[in-house]
Amino acid sequence: MTMHDHIAKGWTRDQMAARAAKELRDGYYVNLGIGIPTLVANHVPAEMTVTLQSENGMLGIGPFPTEDEIDADLINAGKQTISELPHSAYFDSAASFAMIRGGHIDLTVLGAMEVAENGDIANWMVPGKMIKGMGGAMDLVAGVKKIIVVMEHCAKDGSPKFIPECTLPLTGRNVVDMVITDLAVFQRPDHQSPFKLIELAPGVTAEDLAAKTTAHYLV
């Protein structure tokens, strides 16, 4: 191993979230998944109006609270404590899922264990591990207009997560529009086209990326 190998390459989790935030547009209604996607809320441009929706029944999620502002009853779908805004609205889960299933949410940012080159996503369970259920993921990938996945490029064991075909139980088929990892950004204009590499993270070469990706993509 050379000294060069110790130099950090790619984006941190927070930088990945900041890159995802560049896809936000004024007036968007957005649902943020558990994990890295929740960090996107910290990067909404000050001049932009983006309304965050949570499956557990809240529209208009504020920033994470300081210690003296925490209200244990005020949580997002990932059970993190959040704050409310002057225009926040509360409703039951039926209304929340009607928003999602009815196509009223413009964008969702989700984590994933695997994304396939055809846009399939697996993000809700690993066989043999205890799970609490799929949550809103299946509805989000089916009902939201644009699906962005933000995930580490490789699993903890070093295996690629952007792969030719998912091996884990699917959340949705042919639904992902953009993949943002710590190494690169891939996008496709529609669900018939292959993913194209549109951006490399700092310090990452095309060769680095190819060595850690088994999915086929355009460059």
N, C-alpha and C positions, 0 to 999 in steps of 0.2 A: 504493500500500500504506500503510495506516495503522499507527500505533504498536500498535494493538490486535492487528494481524495477527501481531506478533512474540511475543505472549504464548503460552506453551506451552499447548496444549490436549491433553487426553486423557492416557492412561496410558503410562508407560515400559514397556519390555520386562519389567522386574522387577515392576512393578505389575500387568501383565497376568497374569504367572505367579501373583502373590499372589491375584488374583481367581479364577483357576482353582482354586487350593488351597482356596477356600471350598466347592468342590463335593466335597471329600474327606469321607469318613465313617469313623468308627472301625471297624477290622477290614477295611478295603478292601485288595484286592490291585490294584496300579496299575502300568501301563506308561507311561513317559514317552518321547515321541518326541524326535528330534534338534532342536536349536535352542532357542527360547524355552521349550518344555515342560520341558527339563531343569532350568530354574530353579524349577519348582514344588517340587522336593525341598527347597529352602531355606525353604519357607513352610508345611511341615506343622506344625500346632499341637503344642506339646510334650506336651500331655496326650493326644494322639491316636495310636493305633497304626495305621500305614499301612505295608504291605509293598510295596516297589518291586521289580518284575520286569523283567528285561532279556532280549531275544530271544537274546542270545549265551550264555545259560545261567547266570544268577545270580538268586537270589531273596533279597531282603533287602539292598538297596544302601544303603550308608552315605553320608554327606556327601562333598563334594569334599575331597580330602586337602590338607594343607599341604605345602609343598615338601619337607620332610624325611620325609613319610609316603608319598610317591609310590611306587607299585609299578607298573612299566611293564606287567606282565602282568595287572593288575587294571583292566579297562576296561568301559564300558557299550557299548551297540549303536552309539553315535555315536563310539566310539573315544576317549572322554574318560576320563582316569584317575579312578577312584573309590576309595572305601574300603569295607571289609567291616565287618559287625556281628557280635556274638557268635552270632547265630542265622542268619547267612548260609548259604545252601545253593548248591551248584554241580551242574550236570547238563549233559547233551548237548543239542544243538539239537532233537533229536527230542522229548525230554521238554518242552523249553521251548515248542515249537510245539503240543504236545499240550495244555498248559495253556491256551494262547491259543485254539486251535480248539475245545477242549472246553468253552468258556464259563466258565472258572474265574477269569478276570480281570474285576474289577468295572468298571474305568474305564481308558480310555487318553486321554492328552492328546497331540495331534498338531499339527504345523505343517501349513501348506497353501499352495500357490500360488493355488488357486481353490476356492471353495465355491459350489455352486449353491443357488438358493432351494428346490429339492426335496430337499436333503440330500446330493447328489452331492459327492464330494471328489476333487480332483486334487492329489497331493502328492509324486509320485515322479519325474517327468521333464519336461524342456522339450525338445521336438524339436530336434535339431541340437547339443545340448550333451552332453558326455561324462557318462555315468552309470555307477555301479557295480552297478545293479540295484535292484529294488523293496525289497529288505530284508524286514522283517516287516510293512510297512504294509498290504498286501492282507489278510493274515491277521488283523491287529488290527481292521480295520474290519468284518471279517466275523464275528469270534468274540467280541469284547469286548462286555459288556452296555451300556456307555454310552460314547459317542464325543464328546469335546470338542475343538474346533479352536481353537488360539490362534495368531493371525497378525496382521501389520500389515493395516490396513484397505485400504490402497492399495499397489500395486507401486511400485518406484522411479521409474517413468515417470509416476506419478500415476493410473494406471488402476485402477478398483475391482477388488477380489478377491472380493467377495461379489456374485455376478452371477446373471442369470436362468438361464444354462446354461454349464457348463464348456466351455472350448475346448481344454484340454490333455487328454492321455490320463488316463482315470479310474483312481483307486485303488479306489473303491467307489461303488455306486449307493444313494441314499436311506439313508445310514447315519449322518449327523451329527445329534447331539442338541442341541448347543450350540455357538455361535460366539462367541469372545471376541476382540475386536480392540482396538487402542489407542483407539478411539472409543466402542465400545458392546458390549453383550452381547445376543445373540439366543438364544432357546430355543424348543423345540417339545415338547409333551407326548408326542407319538407320531409315528410315521413317515407318518401320513396328514395331519397338520395342518401349516399353514404356520408359518414362524418368526415369533416375536413379539419385538419390542423390549422387553426387561425392565429395561435399565439404560443410562444414558448416562454416559460418562466425564466427569470434572470439566472444566468449561469448554466442553463440546461441546453444541451446541444441536440440536434436532430438524432444523432447517434445514441445519446443517453436515452432519449425517449423511445426509440425503436427497440432498444435492448430490454425495456421494461414494459412493453406493450405487445400483447398478442393479437388484439383486434386489428383489423385492416382499416386504414384511414387514408384519405387523400392529403397530399401536401402541396 
